[in-house]
């Protein structure tokens, strides 16, 4: 699975995921041209309808292997007992 690790998280997460051999993880500090291109496409997608912040809060953006993007709402948090 290809993962883009948020810049707020440690770049060590990407390094450890890659070392395990099960995932292809990229952190912004280690980004390659392909990651830059994907990030720009993501930003263009989010800016397309107007207000990116309104779109991304409580949503996840899924990107498939062909580059297609789907914005989905996050599932609700379970109610506290």
mmCIF file of the C-alpha atoms, coordinates in Angstrom:
data_MODEL
# 
_entry.id   MODEL 
# 
loop_
_atom_site.group_PDB 
_atom_site.id 
_atom_site.type_symbol 
_atom_site.label_atom_id 
_atom_site.label_alt_id 
_atom_site.label_comp_id 
_atom_site.label_asym_id 
_atom_site.label_entity_id 
_atom_site.label_seq_id 
_atom_site.pdbx_PDB_ins_code 
_atom_site.Cartn_x 
_atom_site.Cartn_y 
_atom_site.Cartn_z 
_atom_site.occupancy 
_atom_site.B_iso_or_equiv 
_atom_site.pdbx_formal_charge 
_atom_site.auth_seq_id 
_atom_site.auth_comp_id 
_atom_site.auth_asym_id 
_atom_site.auth_atom_id 
_atom_site.pdbx_PDB_model_num 
ATOM 1  C CA . UNK A 1 1  ? 0.000   0.000  0.000   1.00 0.00 ? 1  UNK A CA 1 
ATOM 2  C CA . UNK A 1 2  ? 1.300   3.474  -0.858  1.00 0.00 ? 2  UNK A CA 1 
ATOM 3  C CA . UNK A 1 3  ? 1.003   5.916  2.037   1.00 0.00 ? 3  UNK A CA 1 
ATOM 4  C CA . UNK A 1 4  ? 1.601   9.654  2.287   1.00 0.00 ? 4  UNK A CA 1 
ATOM 5  C CA . UNK A 1 5  ? 2.586   10.421 5.875   1.00 0.00 ? 5  UNK A CA 1 
ATOM 6  C CA . UNK A 1 6  ? 1.326   13.758 7.191   1.00 0.00 ? 6  UNK A CA 1 
ATOM 7  C CA . UNK A 1 7  ? 4.033   16.354 7.743   1.00 0.00 ? 7  UNK A CA 1 
ATOM 8  C CA . UNK A 1 8  ? 2.966   16.681 11.388  1.00 0.00 ? 8  UNK A CA 1 
ATOM 9  C CA . UNK A 1 9  ? 4.094   13.112 12.000  1.00 0.00 ? 9  UNK A CA 1 
ATOM 10 C CA . UNK A 1 10 ? 7.661   11.927 12.286  1.00 0.00 ? 10 UNK A CA 1 
ATOM 11 C CA . UNK A 1 11 ? 9.495   11.021 9.059   1.00 0.00 ? 11 UNK A CA 1 
ATOM 12 C CA . UNK A 1 12 ? 10.618  7.936  10.990  1.00 0.00 ? 12 UNK A CA 1 
ATOM 13 C CA . UNK A 1 13 ? 7.134   6.484  10.468  1.00 0.00 ? 13 UNK A CA 1 
ATOM 14 C CA . UNK A 1 14 ? 7.705   6.413  6.712   1.00 0.00 ? 14 UNK A CA 1 
ATOM 15 C CA . UNK A 1 15 ? 11.187  4.963  7.172   1.00 0.00 ? 15 UNK A CA 1 
ATOM 16 C CA . UNK A 1 16 ? 9.922   2.176  9.452   1.00 0.00 ? 16 UNK A CA 1 
ATOM 17 C CA . UNK A 1 17 ? 6.985   1.318  7.180   1.00 0.00 ? 17 UNK A CA 1 
ATOM 18 C CA . UNK A 1 18 ? 9.340   1.095  4.218   1.00 0.00 ? 18 UNK A CA 1 
ATOM 19 C CA . UNK A 1 19 ? 11.880  -0.975 6.181   1.00 0.00 ? 19 UNK A CA 1 
ATOM 20 C CA . UNK A 1 20 ? 9.156   -3.506 7.017   1.00 0.00 ? 20 UNK A CA 1 
ATOM 21 C CA . UNK A 1 21 ? 8.761   -4.094 3.282   1.00 0.00 ? 21 UNK A CA 1 
ATOM 22 C CA . UNK A 1 22 ? 4.953   -4.124 3.324   1.00 0.00 ? 22 UNK A CA 1 
ATOM 23 C CA . UNK A 1 23 ? 4.251   -0.507 2.354   1.00 0.00 ? 23 UNK A CA 1 
ATOM 24 C CA . UNK A 1 24 ? 5.558   2.315  0.188   1.00 0.00 ? 24 UNK A CA 1 
ATOM 25 C CA . UNK A 1 25 ? 5.445   5.316  2.521   1.00 0.00 ? 25 UNK A CA 1 
ATOM 26 C CA . UNK A 1 26 ? 6.473   8.873  1.685   1.00 0.00 ? 26 UNK A CA 1 
ATOM 27 C CA . UNK A 1 27 ? 6.972   11.787 4.064   1.00 0.00 ? 27 UNK A CA 1 
ATOM 28 C CA . UNK A 1 28 ? 7.146   15.385 2.744   1.00 0.00 ? 28 UNK A CA 1 
ATOM 29 C CA . UNK A 1 29 ? 10.756  15.635 3.916   1.00 0.00 ? 29 UNK A CA 1 
ATOM 30 C CA . UNK A 1 30 ? 11.608  12.721 1.629   1.00 0.00 ? 30 UNK A CA 1 
ATOM 31 C CA . UNK A 1 31 ? 9.308   13.662 -1.241  1.00 0.00 ? 31 UNK A CA 1 
ATOM 32 C CA . UNK A 1 32 ? 10.137  12.890 -4.820  1.00 0.00 ? 32 UNK A CA 1 
ATOM 33 C CA . UNK A 1 33 ? 8.777   14.528 -7.972  1.00 0.00 ? 33 UNK A CA 1 
ATOM 34 C CA . UNK A 1 34 ? 5.891   12.034 -8.105  1.00 0.00 ? 34 UNK A CA 1 
ATOM 35 C CA . UNK A 1 35 ? 4.818   12.991 -4.605  1.00 0.00 ? 35 UNK A CA 1 
ATOM 36 C CA . UNK A 1 36 ? 4.984   16.683 -5.486  1.00 0.00 ? 36 UNK A CA 1 
ATOM 37 C CA . UNK A 1 37 ? 2.818   16.051 -8.544  1.00 0.00 ? 37 UNK A CA 1 
ATOM 38 C CA . UNK A 1 38 ? 0.293   14.061 -6.477  1.00 0.00 ? 38 UNK A CA 1 
ATOM 39 C CA . UNK A 1 39 ? 0.183   16.767 -3.828  1.00 0.00 ? 39 UNK A CA 1 
ATOM 40 C CA . UNK A 1 40 ? -0.487  19.459 -6.423  1.00 0.00 ? 40 UNK A CA 1 
ATOM 41 C CA . UNK A 1 41 ? -3.258  17.349 -7.986  1.00 0.00 ? 41 UNK A CA 1 
ATOM 42 C CA . UNK A 1 42 ? -4.779  16.886 -4.521  1.00 0.00 ? 42 UNK A CA 1 
ATOM 43 C CA . UNK A 1 43 ? -4.722  20.616 -3.834  1.00 0.00 ? 43 UNK A CA 1 
ATOM 44 C CA . UNK A 1 44 ? -6.296  21.354 -7.218  1.00 0.00 ? 44 UNK A CA 1 
ATOM 45 C CA . UNK A 1 45 ? -9.043  18.820 -6.459  1.00 0.00 ? 45 UNK A CA 1 
ATOM 46 C CA . UNK A 1 46 ? -9.742  20.392 -3.064  1.00 0.00 ? 46 UNK A CA 1 
ATOM 47 C CA . UNK A 1 47 ? -9.698  23.934 -4.431  1.00 0.00 ? 47 UNK A CA 1 
ATOM 48 C CA . UNK A 1 48 ? -11.961 23.087 -7.389  1.00 0.00 ? 48 UNK A CA 1 
ATOM 49 C CA . UNK A 1 49 ? -15.368 23.391 -5.691  1.00 0.00 ? 49 UNK A CA 1 
ATOM 50 C CA . UNK A 1 50 ? -14.420 26.492 -3.714  1.00 0.00 ? 50 UNK A CA 1 
ATOM 51 C CA . UNK A 1 51 ? -13.611 26.202 -0.012  1.00 0.00 ? 51 UNK A CA 1 
ATOM 52 C CA . UNK A 1 52 ? -11.012 23.470 0.639   1.00 0.00 ? 52 UNK A CA 1 
ATOM 53 C CA . UNK A 1 53 ? -11.307 23.748 4.420   1.00 0.00 ? 53 UNK A CA 1 
ATOM 54 C CA . UNK A 1 54 ? -15.054 23.085 4.277   1.00 0.00 ? 54 UNK A CA 1 
ATOM 55 C CA . UNK A 1 55 ? -14.375 19.989 2.192   1.00 0.00 ? 55 UNK A CA 1 
ATOM 56 C CA . UNK A 1 56 ? -11.505 18.394 4.085   1.00 0.00 ? 56 UNK A CA 1 
ATOM 57 C CA . UNK A 1 57 ? -12.692 18.859 7.702   1.00 0.00 ? 57 UNK A CA 1 
ATOM 58 C CA . UNK A 1 58 ? -14.163 15.524 8.846   1.00 0.00 ? 58 UNK A CA 1 
ATOM 59 C CA . UNK A 1 59 ? -13.473 13.965 5.436   1.00 0.00 ? 59 UNK A CA 1 
ATOM 60 C CA . UNK A 1 60 ? -10.835 11.754 3.905   1.00 0.00 ? 60 UNK A CA 1 
ATOM 61 C CA . UNK A 1 61 ? -9.595  12.024 0.337   1.00 0.00 ? 61 UNK A CA 1 
ATOM 62 C CA . UNK A 1 62 ? -8.927  8.651  -1.269  1.00 0.00 ? 62 UNK A CA 1 
ATOM 63 C CA . UNK A 1 63 ? -6.683  8.482  -4.324  1.00 0.00 ? 63 UNK A CA 1 
ATOM 64 C CA . UNK A 1 64 ? -6.715  5.319  -6.400  1.00 0.00 ? 64 UNK A CA 1 
ATOM 65 C CA . UNK A 1 65 ? -3.825  3.908  -8.445  1.00 0.00 ? 65 UNK A CA 1 
ATOM 66 C CA . UNK A 1 66 ? -4.964  5.719  -11.587 1.00 0.00 ? 66 UNK A CA 1 
ATOM 67 C CA . UNK A 1 67 ? -5.035  9.078  -9.761  1.00 0.00 ? 67 UNK A CA 1 
ATOM 68 C CA . UNK A 1 68 ? -8.824  9.234  -9.397  1.00 0.00 ? 68 UNK A CA 1 
ATOM 69 C CA . UNK A 1 69 ? -9.934  11.048 -6.237  1.00 0.00 ? 69 UNK A CA 1 
ATOM 70 C CA . UNK A 1 70 ? -12.960 10.495 -4.037  1.00 0.00 ? 70 UNK A CA 1 
ATOM 71 C CA . UNK A 1 71 ? -13.859 12.646 -1.024  1.00 0.00 ? 71 UNK A CA 1 
ATOM 72 C CA . UNK A 1 72 ? -15.626 10.647 1.682   1.00 0.00 ? 72 UNK A CA 1 
ATOM 73 C CA . UNK A 1 73 ? -17.015 11.673 5.093   1.00 0.00 ? 73 UNK A CA 1 
ATOM 74 C CA . UNK A 1 74 ? -15.289 10.204 8.115   1.00 0.00 ? 74 UNK A CA 1 
ATOM 75 C CA . UNK A 1 75 ? -17.390 7.677  10.001  1.00 0.00 ? 75 UNK A CA 1 
ATOM 76 C CA . UNK A 1 76 ? -19.024 9.092  13.155  1.00 0.00 ? 76 UNK A CA 1 
ATOM 77 C CA . UNK A 1 77 ? -17.248 8.635  16.461  1.00 0.00 ? 77 UNK A CA 1 
ATOM 78 C CA . UNK A 1 78 ? -18.815 6.032  18.705  1.00 0.00 ? 78 UNK A CA 1 
ATOM 79 C CA . UNK A 1 79 ? -20.968 7.528  21.432  1.00 0.00 ? 79 UNK A CA 1 
ATOM 80 C CA . UNK A 1 80 ? -19.322 7.627  24.862  1.00 0.00 ? 80 UNK A CA 1 
ATOM 81 C CA . UNK A 1 81 ? -20.988 5.358  27.414  1.00 0.00 ? 81 UNK A CA 1 
# 
